[in-house]
Amino acid sequence: MSKTRSLRIAIVGGGPGGLTLAQGLLRQGLAVTVYEKSAVRDDYVQGFRLRIRERGIQALRQCLPSPLYDAFEATVGRSPKASVQLDEQLRPLENTASPPPLPGDVDDAHTGKSVSRITLRQVLLSGLGEAQLRIGAEFSSYAHQPDGSVRLHFVDGTTAEADVLVGADGAGSRVRQQLLPQARLFDTGGRRLAGKISLQQADALGLPPLFFEKQIGIRPRNGHGHGLSISAHRVDAAAQRAHGLIGADDASHAGIGGLHFSNTTSYLWWNTAFRKDELAPDEVLERASPHRLLELLESHLRGWHPDLLTLLRHSHPSTVALLKVRSSEPPEPWTTGPVTLLGDAIHAMTYSRALGGNTAIQDAGVLARELGLAQRGDKPLLQALADYEREMRDYGYAAVRLSLQALERSLGRSLEPVPRATWRLPAALQS
């Protein structure tokens, strides 16, 4: 590879990891194009916040131009920093000592920073022009070329050339399916239900100030139901006005009604989880409307404090849905080539501990660093990619395992079947 020509990097997928990588590569002068099949990201999780961790903060600070990172910091939402553990009657729990940490768990969350996924996407799209972002490009497959490059094929019949292809196309990654067909996802057996209500409505309903002021963890006594988490997400209208479209309601969601994709509304957010068939059989849950899901949940939590039931009962239907919680079975190390993977495409994990999105952003920071070294001639390209993959597997697979263990702890028992025997723990966790 000539040092005088910029490496051509193709990124399939415009999620947080892929866009952070694009920003980091552009900052180093590399030629990068993100191929995203849809102009609107309207999957359910987009309507919720992301609790940002130190790994995410560090990667964003590394990859974003300083003015853009400053805009990210200024428009981030806010959540309560203090937390409290209560029972289902909102009585303080006598024994609120934290359980022993899980192996490898570091409590590095920036608790007060509640990052809207929509606002984060607005930040990461800033400055990307037509040459760097191709909307409507649905990836189909890739082919290796004799000169070591990669040809991308798209569903519409078009193609593109790149020196490196990065699959950042999520848990259902087509890039992974071709590169590592043996890598698979599995159903953990967990079923997560979440929703939200505007702070204005919550206040009008007379919900207790504690709901607005603290991170609430409900731990029922005597096994009476499952745990429930409650937190506020507050937006800063003045910051939104100061940064133009960043933090505003996103035009791509203008045709979608309801509260869920509103990016300018402060809200209370709650979530809970059950084991498969515990709330209702999957065939019932899959057909249930938001109203019916709330009815099923309320019937399961009969006898809980009226304020908790009011919060659930008045959640906006557009925000309520149930997700089957999946995770990935990390594959054995593979032979490095000009195609690599990032984020959920290689280490999809449960939502517990807010590790998924943060780890994808961390991937972007590590890969941007390594590709920058290759561009400057400080490392051969394949060596840079191999070093990225080695580091990514180490912390990424640890995060997969940790998030699954955290979900099991929240449910109070193991989730089966879980293919633990196939997992390869990083050396740092084998002591």
Order of alpha helices (4+ residues) and beta strands (2+ residues): beta-alpha-beta-beta-alpha-alpha-beta-beta-beta-alpha-beta-beta-beta-beta-beta-alpha-beta-alpha-alpha-beta-beta-alpha-beta-alpha-alpha-alpha-beta-beta-alpha-alpha-alpha
